[in-house]
Amino acid sequence: MRYRYRMDNYYAEPKRYGETSVFQIGMLYCNEDSVIDTHRHRELFELTVVTSGKGTAYTDDKAVEISARDIHIAFPRERLKIVTDGDEPLQFDF
């Protein structure tokens, strides 16, 4: 995968906020042709918070258009793939 910028924080011990535990947090600024390959989190939710641009999120091969101010939620055991729009590359937090 190619992208302009990526920042990741992985926590050896999850950060706890009440009943919610955070294992990873980051941001990604995509290129015009970026593709986040299909991946799965066994027991975790993944939030994709789009800050700018457009693209498509594929959850178990079901396509959903995403753009600025959208929040996409992938549930445990779902397969997620994200493809950026060539004209308006995605920027998102996760």
Phi, psi and omega per residue, in radians:
M1 nan 2.409 3.065
R2 -1.935 2.494 3.118
Y3 -2.708 2.876 -3.140
R4 -1.364 -0.724 -3.052
Y5 -2.716 2.438 3.060
R6 -2.513 2.367 3.076
M7 -2.281 2.242 -3.141
D8 -2.236 2.457 2.932
N9 -2.181 2.068 3.036
Y10 -1.862 2.376 -3.112
Y11 -1.861 2.144 3.081
A12 -1.051 -0.738 3.007
E13 -1.978 2.165 -3.076
P14 -1.046 2.559 3.029
K15 -1.398 2.282 -3.093
R16 -1.867 2.306 3.091
Y17 -2.257 1.593 -3.035
G18 1.115 -2.165 3.139
E19 -1.551 0.022 -3.112
T20 -1.769 2.343 3.071
S21 -2.009 2.332 3.122
V22 -1.895 2.153 -3.124
F23 -1.766 -0.485 -3.093
Q24 -2.655 2.549 3.032
I25 -2.559 2.516 -3.121
G26 -2.964 -3.100 3.086
M27 -2.460 2.637 -3.129
L28 -2.475 2.257 3.054
Y29 -1.923 1.975 -3.022
C30 -1.449 2.763 2.894
N31 -1.497 3.107 3.132
E32 -1.111 -0.439 -3.069
D33 -2.050 0.374 -3.106
S34 -1.217 2.457 3.040
V35 -2.359 2.153 3.030
I36 -1.576 1.897 -3.016
D37 -1.010 2.719 3.133
T38 -0.976 2.269 3.117
H39 -2.564 2.864 -3.079
R40 -2.425 2.441 3.020
H41 -1.944 2.050 -3.005
R42 -1.011 -0.902 -3.040
E43 -2.141 0.268 -3.024
L44 -2.075 2.680 2.955
F45 -1.589 2.605 3.014
E46 -2.201 2.151 3.065
L47 -1.731 2.268 3.021
T48 -1.982 1.961 -3.087
V49 -1.868 1.857 -3.057
V50 -1.389 2.148 -3.139
T51 -1.708 -0.470 3.035
S52 -2.874 2.884 3.127
G53 1.465 -2.967 -3.120
K54 -2.479 2.789 3.082
G55 -3.098 -2.885 3.141
T56 -2.320 2.295 3.024
A57 -1.815 2.249 3.095
Y58 -1.889 1.990 3.100
T59 -1.935 2.008 -3.032
D60 0.836 0.765 3.089
D61 1.240 0.095 3.043
K62 -1.591 2.131 -3.062
A63 -1.514 2.370 3.064
V64 -2.357 2.190 3.081
E65 -1.242 2.387 3.113
I66 -2.252 2.588 3.129
S67 -2.686 3.132 -3.062
A68 -0.819 2.390 3.129
R69 1.334 0.092 3.047
D70 -1.522 2.605 2.993
I71 -2.150 2.082 3.114
H72 -1.813 2.309 -3.138
I73 -1.983 2.138 2.992
A74 -1.777 2.218 -3.105
F75 -1.515 2.835 3.125
P76 -0.916 2.432 3.101
R77 1.274 -0.057 3.034
E78 -1.346 2.608 3.050
R79 -1.612 2.308 -3.097
L80 -2.165 2.361 3.026
K81 -2.397 2.448 3.133
I82 -2.223 2.286 3.126
V83 -2.136 2.219 -3.125
T84 -1.411 2.740 3.070
D85 -1.401 2.308 -3.106
G86 -1.084 -0.535 -3.111
D87 -1.519 -0.564 -3.131
E88 -2.309 1.422 -3.083
P89 -0.992 2.510 3.140
L90 -1.228 2.564 2.848
Q91 -2.261 2.276 -3.103
F92 -2.656 2.764 3.026
D93 -1.848 2.659 3.136
F94 -2.530 nan nan
